[in-house]
Amino acid sequence: MDRKMANRKLIRLSQLKNKLATENLEEIDWVTFGVIVKKVTPQSANNGRTFSIWRLNDLRDLTECVSLFLFGEVHKEHWKTEQGTV
């Protein structure tokens, strides 16, 4: 893990909103981790394609969640991922 994180900055999900407002993250090589705390039943978009919504949290501040929308091949590959997965 140390090798993969070399020269990267860890930003916790609970810090993401603040960091987006105060830093230019496009100029930083950063990474975050999240736990799937809630999954919404897959839904159909207006174009008929199915997608999923996951709510992610870093378990540090349970009031701060990020919604992740999965479309296309990502949805097809990961929609069965279990709640609680990191």
Summary of the structure (lengths in Angstrom):
residues: 86
radius of gyration: 14.8
end to end distance: 14.8
largest distance: 43.3
contacts: 192
relative contact order: 0.21
helix: 28%
strand: 31%
